[in-house]
Amino acid sequence: MSRAPLDHPLSAQRAPTLADIEALADAAYAALPQRFTRLCEGLVIRVEDFPDDETLDAMDCETEFDLLGLFRGRGLTHGAHLAETGEQPNMIWLYRRPIIDYWADSEDTLETIVTHVLVHEIGHHFGLTDADMEEIERRAE
């Protein structure tokens, strides 16, 4: 099992904070190839504890732990570059508590999980569907 060492800032001594998850997301984003990040100009990435009730309802979630991340906006293939005045920027949310809950039952590191969720949501920014990304992952294996 791949866990942070006890002297690591993300040790079992305390739950990772919003700032910890944000730092992991920032590091994951910084490690992405520039050819991808160049296409993410204006994309806002936020970390929240949980999705709001409206989001949970819209996504047909059974519990507040069902959603690890979310992309909202107009994907690049749907004209994100043609945003209208007053339109919200494309946004990605990472949900701390569901991510931590998932991590607790996983053998992956928290860094790996945060990176996976972030990249998945950026895939939606690029206009990919969940099925598209599952196919890409399947072929990569």
C-alpha positions in Angstrom: 0.0 0.0 0.0 1.3 3.4 -1.0 0.8 5.9 1.8 2.6 9.0 2.9 5.4 8.4 5.4 4.6 9.6 9.0 6.8 12.6 8.7 5.2 13.6 5.4 2.9 16.7 5.6 0.0 14.5 4.5 0.5 11.9 7.2 -2.1 9.9 8.9 -1.8 12.4 11.8 -4.3 14.8 10.2 -6.6 14.9 7.3 -5.4 16.9 4.3 -6.8 20.4 4.2 -8.3 22.3 1.4 -4.9 24.0 1.0 -3.1 20.6 0.9 -5.4 19.4 -1.9 -5.0 22.7 -3.8 -1.2 22.4 -3.5 -1.4 18.9 -5.0 -3.6 20.1 -7.8 -1.3 23.0 -8.5 1.7 20.6 -8.6 -0.2 18.2 -10.9 -1.2 21.0 -13.2 2.3 22.4 -13.3 3.6 18.9 -14.3 1.2 18.7 -17.3 2.8 19.2 -20.8 2.7 22.8 -21.9 0.8 21.9 -25.1 -2.1 21.0 -22.8 -1.9 23.8 -20.3 -1.7 26.3 -23.1 -5.3 25.2 -24.0 -6.4 25.7 -20.4 -6.0 29.5 -20.4 -8.7 31.1 -18.3 -9.7 27.7 -16.7 -10.4 28.2 -13.0 -9.6 25.3 -10.6 -11.2 25.4 -7.2 -11.1 23.0 -4.3 -14.2 22.7 -2.0 -15.1 20.2 0.7 -18.2 18.9 -1.0 -20.4 19.7 -4.1 -23.4 21.9 -3.3 -26.9 20.5 -3.2 -27.7 21.9 -6.7 -24.8 20.0 -8.2 -25.6 16.8 -6.3 -29.1 16.9 -7.7 -28.0 17.8 -11.2 -25.6 14.9 -11.3 -28.1 12.5 -9.7 -25.7 11.7 -6.8 -27.0 9.5 -4.1 -24.6 10.9 -1.5 -22.3 13.9 -1.2 -19.3 11.5 -1.5 -20.3 10.3 -5.0 -18.5 13.1 -6.9 -14.7 13.6 -6.8 -14.6 16.4 -9.3 -16.6 18.4 -11.8 -16.1 20.5 -14.9 -18.6 23.2 -15.7 -18.5 25.4 -18.7 -18.2 25.1 -22.5 -15.6 22.6 -23.6 -13.1 23.6 -26.3 -15.0 21.5 -28.9 -18.2 23.4 -28.1 -16.7 26.9 -28.6 -15.1 27.7 -25.2 -13.0 30.2 -27.0 -16.1 32.0 -28.1 -17.4 32.7 -24.6 -20.1 35.4 -24.5 -20.0 38.5 -22.4 -21.2 37.7 -18.8 -20.6 34.0 -19.2 -18.8 32.3 -16.3 -15.3 31.0 -17.1 -14.7 27.3 -17.5 -14.3 25.9 -14.0 -13.1 22.7 -12.4 -14.0 21.7 -8.9 -12.1 19.1 -6.9 -14.0 17.9 -3.8 -11.7 17.3 -0.9 -13.8 15.1 1.4 -14.9 12.6 -1.4 -11.3 12.5 -2.6 -10.1 11.7 0.9 -12.8 9.1 1.3 -11.7 7.5 -2.0 -8.1 7.7 -0.9 -8.8 5.9 2.4 -10.0 2.8 0.4 -7.3 3.0 -2.3 -3.8 1.8 -2.7 -3.0 4.9 -4.7 -1.3 7.9 -3.3 -3.3 11.1 -2.7 -1.2 12.8 -5.3 -2.1 10.1 -7.9 -5.8 10.5 -7.1 -5.8 14.3 -7.2 -3.9 14.2 -10.5 -6.2 11.6 -12.0 -9.3 13.6 -11.1 -7.8 16.9 -12.3 -6.7 15.4 -15.6 -10.2 13.8 -16.0 -11.9 17.1 -15.5 -9.5 18.9 -17.9 -10.5 16.2 -20.4 -14.0 17.5 -20.1 -12.7 21.0 -20.8 -11.2 19.6 -24.0 -14.6 18.3 -24.9 -14.1 14.6 -24.1 -16.9 12.6 -22.6 -16.5 10.0 -19.8 -16.8 7.3 -22.4 -14.0 8.9 -24.5 -11.7 9.0 -21.5 -12.5 5.4 -20.4 -11.6 4.3 -23.9 -8.4 6.3 -23.9 -7.5 4.8 -20.5 -8.4 1.2 -21.6 -6.2 1.6 -24.7 -3.3 3.0 -22.6 -3.4 -0.1 -20.4 
